[in-house]
């Protein structure tokens, strides 16, 4: 099975309405000329942008949300449901980003609930896992990653698991300027794929796209994406610049 090659941008809490529309219009026009075959480009934007962006160019660049609530609806002031996100034409949602885990204390159990509700509403979860610098340095990172997988998504049956995308984001390399070396990243991606194989079998594992997130930029994308188990990137800061994001998308063409 051929795995999907994916470059997903995460704008985080940036860009007002006009700025978002302007940047996305640039990205669509540039990516349209560069994206090849079944390669997928995604922008995960703040909620205020989602409706407009899906109308501007979702055929060229898919749209995702950065979070969703774990319940279908209800008295949860300030929250957004998966159904609402889907209703404006989104196809993806980030679940379990390290910033959600760190700043909002989102547990594996909560993220498992969010994953289920996203799938029930026909959204593709971009499910994030990753270790801190302490966990990397003390050698426990494989145990940490396995725990995040087991408690977060390994409760899904094989059919549902096959619908999700995994994103490995070393927490120590997000917004710090540090980047995992291509060898470090490949080692972890291979480990993740091996764990998926053990749980679901080789066919599911070989069909699962695993993205690298952690200060991925136009300068290091080619070396990272050349690794056998890295199927693309979850891009933070570089997705706020149309040329940088497009150059990362172009990486798959070389």
N, C-alpha and C positions, 0 to 999 in steps of 0.2 A: 504494500500500500504506500502511495506517495504522500508524504506529510505536507501539509500546507505551509508555505513560507509566509510569515506574517511579520509586518512591522506595525506596531501599535504605539501611537503617541498618547501620552498622559499629560494634559495641560495643567493638572492639579488646580489650585485656587488662584488662577491667573486669567487676565483678559476680561475687560468689560464687554458688553454686548457688541458694540461697533468694532472693537479690536478683534473679537473672536470671528465675526463675519469676514472681516478683511483678511485675516491670516488664513482662514480656511479656504477662502476663494483663491488665494495665491497657491495654497497647497494642492487644491484640486487641479488647477490649471497646469501645475508643474508635474504632479504625479501622473496625470493622464498620459503624458508623453513618455514616461519612464517605466511605468509598471508593466510587467510582462506576464503573459499566460495566466495561471491561476494564483499568482501572488496576491496577497491581501494586504491592503493598507487600511489602518483604522485610526481614528482620532477619538479619544475618550475625553470629553469636555465637561465643564461644569453644567449643572442642570439648566441654567438660563439659555444655553446655546443649543440644546439638543434638537428642539423642534425646527429651528431655522437651518441648522447644518444638514439635517436629513433631506431637506428640500433643495439645498444648494448643490449637493453632489454625492449622494450616498451610493450612486452606481460606481463611482470611481474610488471614493474613500468611504469606507464604512464608518458608522458612528456608534460609539459606546458611551455608557455612563461610568462614573468613577466609584459608584457605590449604590446599594439599594437596601431597603428595609427587609427584615426577615419575615414580615407578615404581609398578607395580601392587601389589607386595608385596615382602617381603624383609627382610634384616638391617639395618634402619634404625631403631635404637632411638630412641624418642621421637617418631617421625614418624607421620603419619596419611595413609592412601591415599584416593584418590577413591572407590574401591569401598566402603571403610568409611563414608565420608561419605554416599554414596548409600544405603547399607543402613539408615540410620536415618531416611530419608525426606526428606533435603535435596534441593533442586532447583538450588541455586546455589552458586558458590564464587568468592570474590575471588582474582584472580591478578594479581600484579605491583603490588600497592599500594606506594606510594613508601617506606613504612617497611620493607617486605621488601627492596626494591631497595637502600635506604640501609644498614640495620642488618645485613642478612643477605647482602649482596652478590649478590643474585639478578640474573643476567644475562638479556638478552633471549633468548638461546638456551635457558637453563633454563626461562624462562617459556613459551617455545614448546612445550617438552616437557610442561609442566604443563597447558597448554591442550589439547593433544592427548589426554592421559590423562583429563582432565575430560570432554571430549566423548565419549570412548569409554565412559565410565560414565554417560552421559546426565545430566551436570551442565551447567548453563549458566554459562560463565565470565563474570564481570564483570571485564573486562581493563582494567587501569589504565595510563594513560600520563600523563606530565607533566614539566614543566621546573622547574629550580631557579631561584632568584632571579638568580644570575649569568647563567644561560642566557637568562632573560627580559631582563635588562638589556643583555646584549651582542648581542641580536638574533638569536641562533642557535636560538631555541625552535622554529621551524617545522622546521628540520633535525633537531633532537633528537626531536621528536614523530614525524616521518616515519620516522626510523631505528627508533624503538621499535615502530611499526606494522609496518614491513617485516620486521624481524628477529623480532618477537614473534608476529604473527598472519597476516601476508600469505603465509605458506607454506601456509595452509589452502586447500582448494578452496572454491568459491563456496557449495556446500551447507553445509559445516561453518562457514564464516565467518558465514553467515546465522543461525547458532544462538547467536552470542555477543553480548554487550553491551559497548560501549566506555565507559569512565569517564575523563573528562579531569579530572585533579586537579593544578592548579598546586602544586608542592611548597612554594612560598613562601607559600601560603595555607592550609596545613594546620596547625591548632593554633596559628596565630600571631595569629589575629584579623583578619588581612588577608584580603580577598576580591577576586577579580578583578571588575572592573566588568562589568555586563551586556554592554557592548560588547566588552570584552576576551574574555569567555567566548564570546560569539557568534562573534567572529572566529575563534577556535580551533576551535570546533565546526564551523563552515562549512568550515574548512580540512580537518579530519578527514574530513568527509563527501565533500569533493572528492577527497581521496586514495583513499577507498573507491570512489568512482565511477570513477576512473582505473583502479583495479586490477580491480574486479568488475562495473562497470556501474551504471547509474542505478537499476535495480530493487533490487539488493542494498543500495545506499547509502541509498535512500529507505526501506528497511525496517529499517535498523539503528538501534537506540536508542542515543543517546549521552548520558551523564549528566554533570552537573557535580559535582565533589567538591572542596571547599576552603572550609571555614567557611560552608557553606550553612546558613541558619537561618530561622525563621519570618518574620523581618523582610525578608530579601532574596530569599526563594524565589520570590515572585510575579513580581518583575521578571526574575529569571534564567529562570524557566520560560516566560515570555512570549516569549522569543527563538525564532525559527523553527527553529533547529537544536538546541535544548536540550530533551531529552525527559524530564528528571527530575534527580534528585540522588543522589549517594552521600554519606550523612550521617554525620558522626562524632559530635562531642559532643552535638548536639541529639537524637540517637537514644537517649541515656541518660535523656531526660525524656519521659514518655509524652505530655504535652500538646504539647511542642515538636514531636515527631515527627508527631503527628496533625495539628497545624496545617500542617505542610509537606505532608502527604498531601492535606489539604483545599485546598491552593493550586490544584490542578487543577480544582476545582469552581467557582471564581470567574470 
